[in-house]
Amino acid sequence: MRIRGLPAAAVALAAVVSLVACGGQREPTGSGTAAGGRLTIATGNTTGVYYQLGGALASVISQKVSGYRATASETGASVQNVQGLAAGNYDIAFSLGDTAADAVKGVNSFKAPQDVAALTRLYNNYTQVAVRTSAGITSIADLKGKRVSTGSPNSGTEVIARRLLEAAGLDPAKDVTAQRLGLPESVDAMKSGSIDALVWSGGLPTGGITDLTTSLGKDVKLLPIVDLLPKMQEKYGTVYTQAPIPAATYTQPADVATIVVPNVLLVRKDMKDDLAEQLTKVIYDNQDALVAVNVAAKGITLENAGQTDPVPLHPGAKKAIDGLK
């Protein structure tokens, strides 16, 4: 039987507390000793979905997994998260599926295969390209010569931004004036007019994009980019698919066709099976608490939970998923 999620207000408050509490040095507990301990979750930018859901997940773990206290940490997101996870700085990490695939293969941002495994597949991330209407940008190719935020350094957004530019025939280092900004800084730069466009990969809705579209109204629009999907799939595989950003999400005139990639929740391979099982189970038993913080969590489904290839599913997670179905 599913345990009902925590009240939204309680989750939101606990999320803030857990996020603020994260700081200083720590001893990684990812191996999952019987005595329990502290678990640190690597999330993302403060106005992104990773950050919101990471705080809610930390609260749920602290209340529902006996012997453990979890805290969530703001990070630059996917690449940094996986690197920190493998190094023992975090115990649980949010990551885009393409970055996680690179990590287990030891390619692109990773010099060697990383010893990570998945607890579950999560919701999809939508590639959200916002441009100033006055900049005359109607395609990724039109970003040539423009000032573009490509996301935080070592983030999944930066990975996708660079790949999009290359798929459009642009050199990310030469053809655009790239600004490697986090989402809050990107939104501020768009408002001030110091950049022409931003790329963001996140769930729907993302608070920072809501802020941007609300503040600038018709002065900003989201760019359809599915014309680049065939080239993306040809080079990187079917980790990239397409889906619409519904018009109502950010009060746009129409749906915006974009490229999506799944998210995964990662741990190190050496996490004890029983802990991995408990963590996976608590996500689904308390999914209402995650949805209360951001509706993107509705995209977390048992049907897709084990679809994490090429990232291996942790044995403990597999046991939890099989038992919940």
N, C-alpha and C positions, 0 to 999 in steps of 0.2 A: 504494500500500500504506500502511496506517495505521501511523504510528510509535507504538510503545507509550508509554504515559504514564510519568511519573516515579514512583518508589516513593512510597507515601503519606507515610512519615515524612520523606523528603527534601522533598517538596512542602510539608508542614506547616511544617517548619523554615524553608524558603526564604520561605514566605509571611510568617512572623513577621518575618524579617529585612527583607524588602522593605517591609513596613508600617512598621516602626520607622524605616527609612532615609528615609522620605518626610518632608521638612521643609525649612523655609527657602525662599528664593526660587529660581525656576527660569526657564529660557528655554523656552517651549513649542516642541516639535519636531513638532507635529502635521502640518505641511506635508510631512514625510517626506523630508528631504534625503538624497542618495545616501550621505553620510558617516555617516548614522545619528545616534544620540543617545539622549536620555532620553525616556521616555514615562511619563506619570503617569496612573493609573487612578483615577477617582472611584468610590467604593464606597457605603458606608452605615454604619449603627450596628455597633459591635463584636461584638454577639451575633447579627447577622443574616447571611443567606446571601450578600448582596452582598459583605460584608467578607471572608468566607471564600473565595469564588470569585475575588474580585478579587486576593487575595494569591496564590492558586494560579496565576491567569492571568499575573500579573506574573512569577512564577518561570519559567513555561513560555516566555513571550516572551523573557526575558533569556537563556535557554539555547538557544532554537531559532531566534530571528530575528537573523541576523547583524548586528552593528553596533549593536544596541539594548539598552539596559538599562531595564527597567520597574519602577516602584514603585507601590504601591497606597496610597491615602489614605482614612482614615476621614472620612466626611462625614455630613450630615443626610439624604442620599439624593436621590431623583429630581429635584425642582425645583432644589435647590441644585446638583446634578450638571450638569444641562443649562445652567443659568445660567453656571456656572464653565467648562464646556466651550466655550460660545459666546464667553466672554470671553478664552479662551486660557489659563486657569489649569490645565486638564486637557486631555489628548489623547484619552482614551477614557473613556466614562461609562456606568455601568449606569443604566437608567431603566425605570420602569413604562410600559407602552404608552399609557395614558391621558394621562400627563404629557407624553410625547414627542409625542403627537398635538396636545395643546394648544400645545406649543412650535413646531411647524412651521406651525400655523395662527395663532399670535400671539394666543391668547385666554387668559382666566382669569389664571393666574399670570404670563403673558408679554405684555408690551405691544406686541411686534412679532414677526413670524415669525423664528425662529432658524435660522441656517444650519447645520443638523446633518443627518447621514445615518446610516443604520444599517449596521453590519457584519453583523448577523444577528439574527433573533429568538432568544430564549433560552427558558428554562423558564417555566411559569406561576407567578404569585404568587397565593397564597391569602389571602383576607381572613379574619383570625383575630381574633375578638372574644372575649376572655376576661373572665369576670365572676366576682365572688365569689358563691358559692352562697347565702350569707346575705343578699345584697342584694335577693333576690326579683326578679331581672331575667330575663324570658323572651323579650324581643324588644327591638329597637332603640328602639321607642317607650318602653319602660320605663326608658330611660336619662334620661328627663326628671327633673331635680332631682338627678341623681347626679354623682359626681366621676369624670370620665372622662379618661384619657390619649388624646389624639387624634394622638399621634406627634410627631416632631421638627418644628420649624418648617421650612417649605419642603421637606417630604418628600412622597413619593408616598402614604405612609400618611395624612398629614394631609389630602391631597386626597380620598382615598376616605372617610375618616372623616367629613368635612364633608358629602360627598355622601350618605352613608348616613343621617346625621341629618336632612338636608333631605328625603330620600325618605320618611322616617318621619314627616314633618310637624313636625320640631323645628327650632328656630333654634339653630345651634351656638354663637352668641354669647350667647344668653339662657337657653336651656332646660336647658343642662348646665353644670356647673362644669368647664370644659375645662382640662386640664393638658397643655401642649405638651412632652411628655417623649420622649427617646430610648428605645429598647427597654430597655436595662439599667436606666435610672432608672424606667421604667414597671413592670418586674418587681419591683424593690425596693419601689416604692410599693404594689403589690398585696400583697406579702408582709407589709408593715407595717400594712396596712389603711388607708392614707391615701388610696387611691382605690378605687372600686367596680368599675371596668372599664377595659380597655385595648383599643384597636384596633391591629392590626398587619397589614401586608401583606407577605408574604414567602414564600419557598419552603418546601418540606417536607423534613425537619423544620427548624425554626428553633431554634437553641440556646437562646435566651432563653425561648421558650415551653416547651421541654422542661424547662428549669430550673424554671419556674413551676409547671407541672403536676406535676412530680415532688415539689417542695417542699411544695405545698399539698394535693396529693391531691384528695380529694372536696370540699375547701373552695373549689375553683375548677372552672369548666366552660366549654366553648366553646359559643358561641351560634349556632344555625342562622339564616341571614339571607336565604335565597333568595326569601323572600316580597317582598323589595324589588327583585329583579332587573328585573321589568317596568318599573318607574318609572325605574330606572337606565338601562336600554336605551332607553326612550322619549326621555330627555333627552340621553344621551351616546353612544348607538349600541351596536353589537354588540362593541365592545372589551371589554365586560363579558359574561361567560358564567358558567355554574355548574359546579361539580364538588364531590365529597365530600372532606372531610378524613378519611382512613381512621382508624378507631378506634385501630388499633395505633400510629399516628404519635405520639400523646401519651398512650397508655393510657387512652382514653376509653371509656365504656360502649357507644357506638355511633358509626357514621360521622356526621359533621356536615356538612350541606349548606351550601355557602357560595358566594360570588361570587369569580370568578377573573379575572385580567387578565394578559396576556402581558408579559414583560420583553423589552427590546431592549438591544443594546449599541451605543452611539452614538459617532460621531466627527464632526469638522467636515467640511463638504463639500470644503474645500480640501486635505484629506489626499491625498497622492500616490496614484495608483491602485495602484502596485506595493506600497506599504506596506500599504494597506487589504487587498489580496489576500493578502499574507503573514500578516497578523494574523488574517484570517478562516480561512485554511487551518490555521493553527497551533491554533486552537480545536478543530477537528474531528480533526486528526491526533493531538491529545493529550487528547482528551476523558476518557480513563481517569484522567488526573491530576486533572482537575476533579472527577470523580465520587468519587475517593478522599478528597477533602476534604469534599464534601457531595453526597449522593445526588440532590439536586434537579437536578444537572447531567445526570442521565439524561434529563431532559425537553428537552435541546437536541438537535434532530434536523434532518438535512438536508432532510427532507420539508417542514418548516415554516420553514426558514431564511430564505427570501425573503419570508415573509408579514409584512411590517412596515408595510403601509399604515395611515395616510396618510404615514408617514415614508418618504422615498425610500431605496431601497437604494443604497449607494455603488457606483459602477461597478466598482471593484476588488473589492469583496465579491461582486458578482454574478458576476464572472469566476471567482472562487474557488469559489463554490457550484456554478456550472454545471460546472466541471471536476471537482468531487468526486462529483457524482451519477453 
